[in-house]
Amino acid sequence: MTRTEAEREIERLTREILRCDQLYYVEAAPDVPDHEYDFMMKRLEALEREFPDLARESSPTRRVGEKLEGKGEVVRHEFPMLSIANVYNEEELGEFAQTAQKGFSAPLAWVCELKIDGIAASLIYENRELKRALTRGDGVFGEDITANARTIRDVPLRLPDEAPAFLEVRGEIYMTNSNLTRLNEEARALALETGRDFKPYANARNLTAGTIKQRDPKICSERRLRFFAHSTGADPAEVASTHFEFMRKLRSFGFATAPLVKRFDTFEEAAAYVPEMQEKMQELDFEADGIVLKVDDFAAREEIGATTKYPKWIVACKFEKYEATTRVRDIIVQVGKSGVVTPVAELEPAQIAGTIVSRASLHNVDVINTLGIRVGDVVVVEKAGKIIPHVVRVETYLRDPDDPRPPYVFPSKCPSCGAELRRDPDGVFIRCPDPECPAQFRERLAFFGSKSAMDIDGIGDSVVEKLTTPSLVGLLEEPRVLVKSFADLYRLKTEDLLNLEGFQKRSAEKLIKAIAASKTAGPARLLAALSIQGVGVQTAKAIVNKYRGFKGIENVERAEDFAVVDGIGKVLAENLFHFFHSPDGARIIAELRAEGLEMELPEDAATEDGAPRPLEGKTICVTGTLDGYDRVEIKETIERLGGKATSSVSKKTDFLLVGAKPGQNKIDKANELGVPQRTEEEFNAMILEKNE
């Protein structure tokens, strides 16, 4: 091979390997088998040995450098790496947003991101080549970790031509839980082989911190650290004008960014996404210890400014995390209201954060495959905040080599109805496709009566189980199921319930009365209660407000017409259209309409007697604890009576509803803007007076 041919081949291989790295590490969509990738890497190494003058510093083969002597050099950050302020509850989060908005004249857009539990680092690129990597250190000075950072596959050694010549990228170096499991297995095997004592690595973050400061980059390479980019300390204006766009550009430059990130036009929308994000993050193979909210617009950030310690445009919602080690007794599956089959680990009881935990969700089949879990395994279980426990990792090094139990195999048939399970074509969930599946209906019925749906007092899991299980209704009758549809719930009589275990006349009459009262819950609650995939409470309200009720929704002629409603995409629009135009959906609606459920909004935004709703057009912020309402109830009351509930005080706020132990920032903001303050008693008197 001539030198010219070698140069072309080196360029081709480098380009292809970098393309594969982008697909694997950034987009999680590899298209080349591992053995082909390894062959290309070996071919490139061979050519660079034969033509050493053609080997670049940014070549994929130069990931591992020479051993270092002594401690890493301490270097001053060109742009200080400030800390992030933390909040621990909804009240503190709202107060932070108020302060940020106070510093900028226009409404702020927000981005939500995961706060990765890793080691903060800064990567400096000059002439698009990685020149230096530093730890955060004390924020002013950091330790040089360039040699080790070069071994991390998520860290590009050279940026594409469209990237700026100089770029600083900040992010978190971390380790996956599955990789920690692998390292503990290898360490145990080595200890047994050499006759040494074995001490497992306790957690991913501590091992990451120790690894990134190793003097031998080969060790760092073998431990397979990862990197998520999340910001820059330099002026980002050359790349983008907003953070969300900046992150998109970073991905195009070859950097990985954390999943679940979303942008919102209002703080209220961003804050509402936080609990959803917290729940979804349990399915990830790495640790996060919070959720970060940051102002999207860079110009707004400049105006909002910073204290000497924290930027005032970014905050971390933190939550305490607690762990325990226990053993898996069994793995079962549960069928949800949309047919999703969820695996659950039944555990030997363990105490976590003052509660006894005996079950933990395994989420889906991909999580099971990542964990490699099986019955009998010792597992680490985590509970973060108020979220349900989940399995962090399997301590595979503690497995008994003589234990014959095989890896867990996900069932192929529904445990309730026996239908063949199907995997979503574009997702990770496995579902039971049978709409008549008893387990699905039990879950849908429980949700239908729940507080966030029709709010039927007395409908819980145990009652749902009794209503959907065959029982003797009369002495001369065969056992039968009392409730097979939502409409059956409204056909129940007191005497039907008296035949069920646990019901006395008083409790039976109370439940029948609660069921009857739910007929007037309104079309938005009813739509949310139907378990149409993707239709939650807020989405249902938006749809009903647009179409004024079920008749308008039923008259929609094409699925894409639903896209005029904010927050409805293609998939959700198709789910809605399919439900309302399917025989099953049409039957459900017709039966509920026949039972007299309220399915339409009033012709004008008015109460039943024709009077305007007492809070029509008013924007209300709530602070403190109320005697007669929890946070969900007061929000629903305000919206039901025509108002808008917000989490922060602004010039548009009509009044601040003040309960016990109010947030001082909201009080100060209301005083500053001249926003009236009302007590709970005054609020109740106002809505009662206008309803009389």
C-alpha positions as CSV (number, residue, x, y, z in Angstrom):
1,M,0.0,0.0,0.0
2,T,1.3,3.4,-1.0
3,R,1.5,6.3,1.5
4,T,-1.3,8.1,-0.4
5,E,-3.5,5.0,-0.3
6,A,-2.8,4.6,3.4
7,E,-3.7,8.2,4.1
8,R,-7.1,7.8,2.3
9,E,-7.8,4.5,4.2
10,I,-6.9,6.0,7.6
11,E,-9.2,8.9,6.8
12,R,-12.0,6.6,5.8
13,L,-11.6,4.3,8.8
14,T,-11.4,7.3,11.2
15,R,-14.6,8.8,9.7
16,E,-16.4,5.5,9.9
17,I,-15.3,4.7,13.5
18,L,-16.4,8.2,14.7
19,R,-19.7,7.7,12.9
20,C,-20.2,4.4,14.8
21,D,-19.2,6.1,18.1
22,Q,-21.9,8.8,17.5
23,L,-24.6,6.2,16.8
24,Y,-23.6,4.0,19.8
25,Y,-22.8,6.6,22.5
26,V,-24.9,9.6,21.5
27,E,-27.9,8.2,19.7
28,A,-28.1,4.7,21.3
29,A,-28.8,3.3,17.8
30,P,-25.7,1.3,16.6
31,D,-25.9,-0.1,13.1
32,V,-22.6,-2.1,13.0
33,P,-21.9,-5.3,14.9
34,D,-19.2,-5.2,17.6
35,H,-16.9,-7.6,15.6
36,E,-17.0,-5.3,12.6
37,Y,-16.2,-2.3,14.8
38,D,-13.3,-4.1,16.4
39,F,-11.9,-5.1,12.9
40,M,-12.0,-1.5,11.8
41,M,-10.1,-0.4,14.9
42,K,-7.4,-3.1,14.5
43,R,-7.0,-2.2,10.9
44,L,-6.6,1.5,11.8
45,E,-4.0,0.6,14.5
46,A,-2.1,-1.5,12.0
47,L,-2.0,1.3,9.4
48,E,-0.8,3.9,12.0
49,R,2.0,1.6,13.0
50,E,3.1,1.2,9.4
51,F,2.8,4.9,8.7
52,P,3.3,6.6,12.1
53,D,3.6,10.1,10.6
54,L,-0.1,9.8,9.5
55,A,-1.4,9.1,13.0
56,R,-3.2,12.0,14.5
57,E,-3.5,12.9,18.2
58,S,-7.3,12.8,17.7
59,S,-7.3,9.3,16.2
60,P,-9.7,6.9,17.9
61,T,-6.7,4.6,18.6
62,R,-5.2,7.3,20.9
63,R,-7.7,6.8,23.6
64,V,-5.2,5.4,26.1
65,G,-2.0,7.4,26.8
66,E,1.1,6.9,28.8
67,K,1.1,6.5,32.6
68,L,1.4,9.7,34.6
69,E,3.7,10.4,37.5
70,G,2.6,12.1,40.7
71,K,-0.6,14.0,41.2
72,G,-2.5,15.7,38.4
73,E,-1.7,19.4,37.7
74,V,-4.0,21.9,39.4
75,V,-5.3,24.4,36.8
76,R,-7.4,27.6,37.2
77,H,-10.7,27.5,35.3
78,E,-10.9,30.2,32.8
79,F,-14.6,30.5,33.7
80,P,-15.5,29.6,37.3
81,M,-17.7,26.5,37.8
82,L,-20.3,27.8,40.2
83,S,-22.5,25.5,42.3
84,I,-26.2,25.1,41.8
85,A,-28.8,26.1,44.5
86,N,-31.0,23.2,45.8
87,V,-34.6,23.1,46.7
88,Y,-36.5,20.2,48.3
89,N,-40.2,20.9,47.9
90,E,-42.8,22.5,45.6
91,E,-43.0,25.7,47.7
92,E,-39.2,26.4,47.5
93,L,-39.3,25.7,43.8
94,G,-42.0,28.2,43.3
95,E,-40.1,30.8,45.3
96,F,-37.0,30.2,43.2
97,A,-39.0,30.8,40.0
98,Q,-40.5,34.0,41.3
99,T,-37.0,35.3,42.0
100,A,-35.8,34.4,38.5
101,Q,-38.8,35.9,36.8
102,K,-38.3,39.1,38.9
103,G,-34.9,39.5,37.2
104,F,-36.3,39.5,33.7
105,S,-39.1,41.5,32.1
106,A,-40.6,38.9,29.7
107,P,-42.0,35.5,30.4
108,L,-39.3,32.8,30.8
109,A,-39.1,29.4,29.1
110,W,-37.6,26.6,31.0
111,V,-35.6,23.3,30.4
112,C,-35.8,20.3,32.7
113,E,-32.8,17.9,32.8
114,L,-31.5,15.1,35.1
115,K,-28.9,16.0,37.7
116,I,-26.4,13.1,37.1
117,D,-24.8,11.7,40.2
118,G,-21.2,11.8,38.9
119,I,-18.1,13.9,38.7
120,A,-18.4,17.4,37.2
121,A,-15.8,18.1,34.5
122,S,-14.9,20.7,31.9
123,L,-13.6,19.8,28.4
124,I,-11.6,22.5,26.5
125,Y,-11.3,22.3,22.7
126,E,-8.9,24.4,20.8
127,N,-8.9,24.3,17.0
128,R,-11.6,21.6,17.5
129,E,-9.1,19.3,19.2
130,L,-9.5,18.2,22.9
131,K,-6.7,20.0,24.6
132,R,-7.5,19.8,28.3
133,A,-10.0,18.2,30.7
134,L,-10.4,19.5,34.3
135,T,-12.4,18.3,37.3
136,R,-14.6,20.9,39.0
137,G,-12.4,21.1,42.0
138,D,-13.4,24.0,44.2
139,G,-15.0,25.8,41.2
140,V,-12.0,28.1,40.7
141,F,-9.2,25.5,40.4
142,G,-9.6,22.0,39.0
143,E,-7.3,19.0,38.5
144,D,-6.1,18.1,35.1
145,I,-7.6,14.7,34.0
146,T,-7.0,15.0,30.2
147,A,-5.2,11.7,29.8
148,N,-8.1,9.8,31.5
149,A,-10.8,11.9,29.8
150,R,-9.4,10.8,26.4
151,T,-10.3,7.2,27.3
152,I,-14.0,8.0,27.7
153,R,-15.8,7.0,24.5
154,D,-18.5,9.7,25.0
155,V,-15.8,12.4,24.8
156,P,-15.0,13.4,21.2
157,L,-11.2,13.8,20.6
158,R,-11.9,16.1,17.6
159,L,-15.0,18.1,16.8
160,P,-16.5,18.4,13.3
161,D,-15.8,21.3,11.1
162,E,-19.1,23.0,11.8
163,A,-18.2,23.3,15.5
164,P,-16.5,26.6,16.7
165,A,-12.7,26.5,16.8
166,F,-12.8,27.1,20.6
167,L,-15.4,25.4,22.8
168,E,-15.7,24.6,26.4
169,V,-18.1,21.8,27.2
170,R,-19.2,21.0,30.8
171,G,-20.8,17.8,32.0
172,E,-20.7,14.8,34.3
173,I,-18.4,11.8,34.2
174,Y,-20.3,8.8,35.5
175,M,-20.5,5.0,35.5
176,T,-23.5,2.8,34.7
177,N,-24.9,0.5,37.3
178,S,-24.5,-2.5,35.0
179,N,-20.8,-1.6,34.6
180,L,-20.4,-1.4,38.3
181,T,-21.8,-5.0,38.5
182,R,-19.4,-6.1,35.9
183,L,-16.4,-4.7,37.7
184,N,-17.4,-6.3,41.0
185,E,-17.8,-9.7,39.2
186,E,-14.3,-9.3,37.7
187,A,-12.8,-8.2,41.0
188,R,-14.3,-11.1,42.9
189,A,-13.0,-13.6,40.3
190,L,-9.5,-12.1,40.5
191,A,-9.6,-12.2,44.3
192,L,-10.6,-15.9,44.3
193,E,-7.9,-16.7,41.8
194,T,-5.1,-14.9,43.7
195,G,-6.4,-15.9,47.2
196,R,-6.9,-12.3,48.3
197,D,-9.7,-10.7,50.3
198,F,-12.5,-9.3,48.2
199,K,-14.1,-6.0,49.0
200,P,-16.8,-4.9,46.5
201,Y,-17.0,-1.4,45.1
202,A,-19.8,0.3,47.1
203,N,-21.4,2.6,44.5
204,A,-20.8,4.0,41.0
205,R,-20.1,7.6,42.0
206,N,-17.3,6.8,44.4
207,L,-15.7,4.4,41.9
208,T,-16.0,7.1,39.2
209,A,-14.2,9.6,41.5
210,G,-11.4,7.2,42.2
211,T,-11.1,6.1,38.6
212,I,-10.9,9.5,36.9
213,K,-7.8,10.4,39.1
214,Q,-5.9,7.2,38.3
215,R,-2.3,7.7,37.1
216,D,-2.7,5.0,34.5
217,P,-5.2,5.8,31.7
218,K,-5.4,2.1,30.9
219,I,-7.2,1.5,34.2
220,C,-9.7,4.3,33.3
221,S,-10.3,2.8,29.9
222,E,-11.0,-0.6,31.3
223,R,-13.5,0.8,33.8
224,R,-15.6,2.2,30.9
225,L,-16.6,5.6,32.3
226,R,-19.2,7.7,30.4
227,F,-19.8,11.4,29.9
228,F,-23.0,13.5,29.6
229,A,-22.6,17.1,28.4
230,H,-24.9,19.7,29.9
231,S,-23.5,23.2,29.5
232,T,-20.6,25.5,28.9
233,G,-18.8,28.1,30.9
234,A,-17.8,30.2,27.9
235,D,-20.1,32.5,25.8
236,P,-22.4,30.1,24.0
237,A,-23.7,32.8,21.5
238,E,-21.5,31.5,18.7
239,V,-23.3,28.2,18.9
240,A,-26.9,29.0,19.9
241,S,-29.1,31.6,21.5
242,T,-30.9,29.1,23.8
243,H,-29.9,26.2,26.0
244,F,-32.2,23.8,24.2
245,E,-30.7,24.6,20.9
246,F,-27.2,24.5,22.3
247,M,-27.8,20.9,23.5
248,R,-29.0,19.9,20.1
249,K,-25.8,21.4,18.6
250,L,-23.7,19.5,21.1
251,R,-25.3,16.2,20.1
252,S,-24.5,17.1,16.4
253,F,-20.9,17.7,17.5
254,G,-20.7,14.1,18.9
255,F,-21.5,14.6,22.6
256,A,-24.0,12.5,24.5
257,T,-26.6,14.3,26.6
258,A,-28.8,12.9,29.3
259,P,-32.3,11.5,28.4
260,L,-35.7,12.9,29.4
261,V,-34.8,16.5,28.7
262,K,-37.7,18.8,27.8
263,R,-38.4,22.4,27.1
264,F,-41.5,24.3,28.4
265,D,-42.9,27.7,27.7
266,T,-44.0,28.3,31.3
267,F,-42.6,27.4,34.7
268,E,-45.9,25.8,35.7
269,E,-45.5,23.3,32.8
270,A,-41.9,22.6,33.8
271,A,-42.7,22.1,37.5
272,A,-45.5,19.7,36.5
273,Y,-43.0,17.6,34.6
274,V,-40.7,17.1,37.6
275,P,-42.6,14.2,39.3
276,E,-43.1,12.5,35.9
277,M,-39.4,12.8,35.2
278,Q,-38.5,11.5,38.7
279,E,-40.6,8.4,38.1
280,K,-39.2,7.7,34.6
281,M,-35.6,8.0,35.8
282,Q,-35.9,4.8,37.8
283,E,-35.7,2.9,34.5
284,L,-32.3,4.3,33.7
285,D,-29.0,2.4,34.1
286,F,-27.2,5.3,35.9
287,E,-27.8,7.3,39.1
288,A,-29.3,10.7,39.3
289,D,-29.8,12.7,42.5
290,G,-32.1,15.4,41.3
291,I,-33.8,17.3,38.5
292,V,-32.4,20.6,37.2
293,L,-34.6,23.4,36.0
294,K,-32.8,26.2,34.0
295,V,-33.9,29.2,32.1
296,D,-33.7,28.5,28.4
297,D,-32.8,31.8,26.9
298,F,-29.1,32.8,27.3
299,A,-29.8,36.6,27.1
300,A,-32.4,36.2,29.9
301,R,-29.7,34.4,32.0
302,E,-27.4,37.4,31.6
303,E,-30.0,39.8,32.8
304,I,-31.1,37.5,35.7
305,G,-27.5,37.2,36.9
306,A,-25.9,35.3,39.8
307,T,-24.9,35.6,43.4
308,T,-21.2,35.0,44.4
309,K,-22.0,31.3,44.7
310,Y,-25.0,30.4,42.6
311,P,-26.5,31.4,39.2
312,K,-30.0,32.8,39.8
313,W,-31.4,31.2,36.6
314,I,-30.9,27.5,37.5
315,V,-31.9,25.3,40.4
316,A,-31.7,21.6,41.4
317,C,-34.8,19.8,42.8
318,K,-33.0,17.4,45.2
319,F,-34.4,14.3,46.9
320,E,-33.0,12.1,49.6
321,K,-32.0,8.6,48.4
322,Y,-31.9,5.5,50.6
323,E,-30.7,2.0,49.8
324,A,-30.9,-1.4,51.3
325,T,-29.6,-4.8,50.2
326,T,-32.0,-7.7,50.1
327,R,-32.8,-10.9,48.2
328,V,-35.3,-11.6,45.4
329,R,-37.9,-14.2,46.5
330,D,-39.9,-14.2,43.2
331,I,-40.5,-12.3,40.0
332,I,-44.2,-11.8,39.0
333,V,-45.9,-9.7,36.3
334,Q,-48.9,-7.3,36.7
335,V,-51.2,-6.2,33.9
336,G,-52.0,-2.5,33.9
337,K,-55.0,-0.5,32.6
338,S,-53.5,0.0,29.1
339,G,-52.5,-3.7,28.9
340,V,-48.8,-3.0,29.8
341,V,-47.3,-6.0,31.6
342,T,-45.0,-4.9,34.3
343,P,-42.5,-7.2,36.1
344,V,-42.3,-6.9,39.9
345,A,-39.7,-8.3,42.2
346,E,-41.0,-9.8,45.4
347,L,-38.3,-9.3,48.0
348,E,-37.3,-10.4,51.4
349,P,-38.6,-7.5,53.6
350,A,-36.0,-4.8,54.1
351,Q,-36.2,-1.4,55.9
352,I,-35.6,1.6,53.8
353,A,-36.1,5.2,55.1
354,G,-38.3,4.0,58.0
355,T,-40.6,1.8,55.9
356,I,-40.6,-2.0,55.2
357,V,-40.1,-2.7,51.5
358,S,-41.1,-6.1,50.1
359,R,-41.8,-5.3,46.5
360,A,-40.0,-3.3,43.8
361,S,-41.0,-2.6,40.2
362,L,-38.7,-3.9,37.5
363,H,-40.4,-1.6,34.9
364,N,-40.1,-3.5,31.7
365,V,-38.3,-6.3,29.9
366,D,-35.3,-4.1,28.8
367,V,-34.6,-3.2,32.4
368,I,-34.7,-6.9,33.4
369,N,-32.2,-7.7,30.6
370,T,-29.9,-4.9,31.7
371,L,-30.0,-6.0,35.3
372,G,-29.7,-9.7,34.4
373,I,-31.9,-10.4,37.4
374,R,-33.1,-13.8,38.5
375,V,-34.9,-15.3,41.5
376,G,-32.6,-15.8,44.4
377,D,-30.3,-12.8,43.5
378,V,-29.0,-10.3,46.1
379,V,-30.1,-6.9,44.9
380,V,-29.6,-3.2,45.9
381,V,-32.9,-1.5,46.3
382,E,-33.3,2.3,46.3
383,K,-36.0,4.6,47.4
384,A,-35.7,8.2,46.3
385,G,-38.1,10.8,47.9
386,K,-41.7,9.5,47.9
387,I,-41.2,7.4,44.8
388,I,-41.8,3.7,44.9
389,P,-38.7,1.5,45.5
390,H,-36.7,0.1,42.5
391,V,-33.8,-2.2,42.0
392,V,-30.6,-0.4,41.3
393,R,-28.4,-3.4,40.5
394,V,-27.8,-7.1,41.0
395,E,-24.9,-8.1,43.1
396,T,-24.0,-11.0,40.7
397,Y,-20.7,-11.6,42.5
398,L,-22.7,-13.0,45.4
399,R,-24.4,-15.7,43.3
400,D,-23.9,-19.3,44.3
401,P,-22.2,-20.9,41.3
402,D,-24.0,-24.1,42.2
403,D,-27.4,-22.5,42.2
404,P,-29.3,-24.1,39.2
405,R,-31.9,-21.3,38.8
406,P,-31.8,-19.9,35.2
407,P,-32.1,-16.3,34.2
408,Y,-35.6,-14.9,34.4
409,V,-37.7,-15.4,31.2
410,F,-40.5,-12.9,30.5
411,P,-43.8,-14.7,29.9
412,S,-45.2,-15.0,26.4
413,K,-48.9,-15.1,27.5
414,C,-51.0,-12.8,29.7
415,P,-51.3,-14.3,33.2
416,S,-54.9,-13.1,33.4
417,C,-56.5,-14.0,30.1
418,G,-53.9,-16.1,28.3
419,A,-53.6,-13.9,25.3
420,E,-50.3,-13.8,23.4
421,L,-48.4,-10.8,24.6
422,R,-47.1,-8.2,22.1
423,R,-44.2,-5.8,22.2
424,D,-44.9,-2.2,21.1
425,P,-43.4,-1.8,17.7
426,D,-41.6,1.4,18.6
427,G,-41.2,1.1,22.4
428,V,-40.0,-1.1,25.3
429,F,-43.4,-2.1,26.6
430,I,-45.0,-5.5,26.3
431,R,-48.8,-5.5,26.3
432,C,-51.8,-7.8,26.5
433,P,-53.8,-6.9,23.4
434,D,-57.1,-8.3,24.6
435,P,-59.5,-5.4,25.5
436,E,-61.7,-7.8,27.5
437,C,-58.8,-8.9,29.7
438,P,-60.1,-9.1,33.3
439,A,-56.9,-7.8,34.8
440,Q,-56.9,-4.8,32.5
441,F,-60.5,-3.9,33.4
442,R,-59.8,-4.2,37.1
443,E,-57.0,-1.6,36.8
444,R,-59.1,0.6,34.5
445,L,-62.0,0.5,37.0
446,A,-59.8,1.3,39.9
447,F,-58.4,4.3,38.0
448,F,-61.9,5.3,36.9
449,G,-63.0,5.7,40.5
450,S,-59.7,7.3,41.7
451,K,-59.2,10.8,43.1
452,S,-57.6,12.1,39.9
453,A,-60.5,10.7,37.8
454,M,-64.1,10.4,38.9
455,D,-63.2,10.7,42.6
456,I,-65.6,8.1,43.9
457,D,-65.0,7.8,47.6
458,G,-64.8,4.2,48.6
459,I,-63.6,2.7,45.3
460,G,-60.2,1.1,46.1
461,D,-58.3,-2.0,45.0
462,S,-60.1,-4.3,47.5
463,V,-63.6,-3.1,46.5
464,V,-62.7,-3.3,42.8
465,E,-61.5,-6.9,43.3
466,K,-64.9,-7.8,44.9
467,L,-66.9,-6.1,42.2
468,T,-65.1,-7.9,39.4
469,T,-64.8,-11.3,40.9
470,P,-67.8,-13.8,40.5
471,S,-69.9,-13.8,43.6
472,L,-73.3,-15.2,44.8
473,V,-75.8,-12.4,44.4
474,G,-78.9,-14.4,45.3
475,L,-79.5,-17.7,47.0
476,L,-80.9,-19.2,43.8
477,E,-78.5,-17.7,41.3
478,E,-75.1,-18.8,39.9
479,P,-72.1,-16.7,40.9
480,R,-71.7,-13.7,38.6
481,V,-69.6,-10.6,38.2
482,L,-71.3,-7.4,39.3
483,V,-69.3,-5.0,37.3
484,K,-68.1,-5.8,33.8
485,S,-68.1,-2.2,32.4
486,F,-67.9,1.3,33.6
487,A,-71.7,1.7,33.1
488,D,-72.3,-1.4,35.4
489,L,-70.9,0.7,38.2
490,Y,-73.9,3.1,37.9
491,R,-76.4,0.2,37.8
492,L,-75.3,-1.2,41.2
493,K,-77.9,-1.3,44.0
494,T,-77.4,-1.3,47.7
495,E,-78.6,-4.9,47.9
496,D,-76.0,-6.0,45.4
497,L,-73.2,-4.8,47.7
498,L,-74.7,-6.4,50.8
499,N,-73.9,-9.8,49.2
500,L,-70.2,-8.9,49.2
501,E,-67.9,-9.6,52.1
502,G,-67.1,-6.6,54.2
503,F,-70.2,-4.5,53.2
504,Q,-72.8,-3.5,55.8
505,K,-75.9,-1.4,54.9
506,R,-74.3,1.9,55.9
507,S,-71.1,1.3,53.9
508,A,-73.1,0.0,50.9
509,E,-75.4,3.0,50.9
510,K,-72.4,5.4,51.2
511,L,-70.7,3.8,48.1
512,I,-73.9,3.9,46.0
513,K,-74.3,7.6,46.9
514,A,-70.7,8.4,46.0
515,I,-71.1,6.6,42.6
516,A,-74.3,8.6,41.9
517,A,-72.6,11.9,42.8
518,S,-69.8,11.2,40.3
519,K,-72.2,11.5,37.4
520,T,-71.8,15.3,37.7
521,A,-67.9,15.2,37.9
522,G,-67.9,16.8,34.4
523,P,-66.7,15.8,30.9
524,A,-63.0,16.5,31.6
525,R,-62.8,14.1,34.5
526,L,-64.8,11.5,32.6
527,L,-62.5,11.7,29.6
528,A,-59.4,11.3,31.8
529,A,-61.1,8.4,33.6
530,L,-61.5,6.3,30.4
531,S,-57.9,5.2,30.3
532,I,-57.3,6.3,26.7
533,Q,-53.5,5.8,26.3
534,G,-51.7,9.2,26.8
535,V,-54.8,11.2,27.9
536,G,-54.1,12.5,31.4
537,V,-56.0,15.0,33.5
538,Q,-54.5,18.2,32.0
539,T,-54.8,16.8,28.4
540,A,-58.4,15.9,29.0
541,K,-59.2,19.4,30.3
542,A,-57.5,20.9,27.1
543,I,-59.5,18.6,24.8
544,V,-62.8,19.3,26.6
545,N,-62.3,23.0,26.6
546,K,-61.6,22.9,22.8
547,Y,-64.6,20.7,21.9
548,R,-66.9,21.6,24.7
549,G,-67.6,18.0,25.5
550,F,-68.0,14.5,24.1
551,K,-70.3,15.4,21.2
552,G,-67.7,17.7,19.8
553,I,-65.0,15.1,20.2
554,E,-67.1,12.4,18.6
555,N,-67.7,14.7,15.6
556,V,-63.9,15.0,14.8
557,E,-63.5,13.5,11.3
558,R,-59.8,12.9,11.2
559,A,-57.2,11.9,13.8
560,E,-54.9,14.8,12.7
561,D,-57.6,17.3,13.6
562,F,-56.9,16.7,17.3
563,A,-53.4,18.3,16.8
564,V,-55.0,21.7,17.1
565,V,-55.1,21.1,20.9
566,D,-51.8,22.1,22.6
567,G,-49.8,19.1,23.7
568,I,-51.4,16.6,21.4
569,G,-49.0,14.9,19.0
570,K,-49.6,12.3,16.2
571,V,-49.7,9.2,18.5
572,L,-52.0,10.7,21.1
573,A,-54.3,12.1,18.3
574,E,-54.5,8.6,16.8
575,N,-55.3,7.0,20.2
576,L,-58.1,9.5,20.7
577,F,-59.6,9.0,17.3
578,H,-59.4,5.3,17.5
579,F,-61.2,5.2,20.8
580,F,-64.1,7.4,19.8
581,H,-64.5,5.7,16.4
582,S,-64.1,2.1,17.6
583,P,-67.0,-0.2,18.4
584,D,-65.8,-0.6,22.0
585,G,-65.3,3.1,22.5
586,A,-68.6,4.0,21.0
587,R,-70.3,1.4,23.2
588,I,-68.7,2.7,26.4
589,I,-69.7,6.3,25.6
590,A,-73.3,5.3,24.7
591,E,-73.7,3.3,27.9
592,L,-72.4,6.1,30.1
593,R,-74.5,8.6,28.4
594,A,-77.6,6.4,29.0
595,E,-76.7,6.3,32.7
596,G,-76.9,10.1,32.8
597,L,-73.3,11.1,33.2
598,E,-72.4,14.8,32.5
599,M,-70.6,14.8,29.2
600,E,-70.9,18.4,28.0
601,L,-69.8,21.8,29.2
602,P,-72.5,24.5,29.7
603,E,-73.2,26.5,26.5
604,D,-71.6,29.6,28.0
605,A,-69.0,29.4,30.8
606,A,-71.6,29.4,33.5
607,T,-72.8,27.4,36.5
608,E,-75.8,25.1,36.3
609,D,-78.2,27.9,37.3
610,G,-76.9,30.2,34.5
611,A,-74.8,32.5,36.8
612,P,-71.2,33.2,35.8
613,R,-68.7,31.0,37.6
614,P,-67.4,32.9,40.7
615,L,-63.7,32.7,39.7
616,E,-64.2,33.2,35.9
617,G,-61.1,34.8,34.4
618,K,-59.2,35.2,37.7
619,T,-55.6,34.1,38.2
620,I,-54.9,32.8,41.7
621,C,-51.7,31.8,43.5
622,V,-51.8,29.6,46.6
623,T,-49.2,29.6,49.4
624,G,-49.1,27.7,52.7
625,T,-51.3,24.9,54.0
626,L,-55.1,25.1,53.8
627,D,-57.5,23.5,56.2
628,G,-60.2,22.4,53.7
629,Y,-58.2,21.5,50.7
630,D,-55.0,19.7,49.7
631,R,-52.9,21.0,46.8
632,V,-54.8,19.0,44.2
633,E,-58.2,19.9,45.6
634,I,-57.6,23.6,45.7
635,K,-56.3,23.6,42.1
636,E,-59.3,21.7,40.9
637,T,-61.7,23.9,42.8
638,I,-60.2,27.1,41.3
639,E,-60.3,25.6,37.7
640,R,-63.8,24.2,38.2
641,L,-65.1,27.7,39.2
642,G,-63.5,29.3,36.1
643,G,-60.1,30.5,37.5
644,K,-56.5,29.7,36.7
645,A,-54.2,28.3,39.5
646,T,-50.5,29.4,39.2
647,S,-47.5,28.6,41.3
648,S,-46.0,32.1,41.3
649,V,-47.2,35.7,41.9
650,S,-47.0,38.1,39.0
651,K,-48.7,41.3,37.8
652,K,-51.5,39.1,36.3
653,T,-52.3,37.5,39.7
654,D,-55.7,38.6,40.9
655,F,-55.1,37.5,44.5
656,L,-52.8,35.4,46.7
657,L,-54.7,32.7,48.7
658,V,-52.8,32.5,52.0
659,G,-52.8,29.4,54.3
660,A,-50.8,28.4,57.3
661,K,-47.0,28.7,57.1
662,P,-47.0,30.6,53.8
663,G,-43.9,31.2,51.7
664,Q,-42.3,34.5,52.5
665,N,-41.2,35.1,48.9
666,K,-44.7,34.9,47.7
667,I,-45.9,37.3,50.4
668,D,-43.1,39.8,49.6
669,K,-43.9,39.6,45.9
670,A,-47.6,40.2,46.4
671,N,-46.8,43.2,48.6
672,E,-44.4,44.5,46.1
673,L,-46.9,44.3,43.2
674,G,-49.9,45.3,45.2
675,V,-51.6,41.9,44.7
676,P,-54.5,41.4,47.2
677,Q,-54.2,38.6,49.8
678,R,-57.1,36.4,50.8
679,T,-57.5,34.0,53.7
680,E,-59.1,30.6,53.3
681,E,-62.3,31.9,55.0
682,E,-62.5,34.9,52.7
683,F,-62.0,32.6,49.7
684,N,-64.8,30.3,50.8
685,A,-67.1,33.2,51.5
686,M,-66.4,34.6,48.0
687,I,-67.2,31.4,46.1
688,L,-70.3,30.7,48.3
689,E,-71.7,34.2,48.0
690,K,-71.5,34.2,44.2
691,N,-73.0,30.7,44.0
692,E,-76.1,31.6,46.1
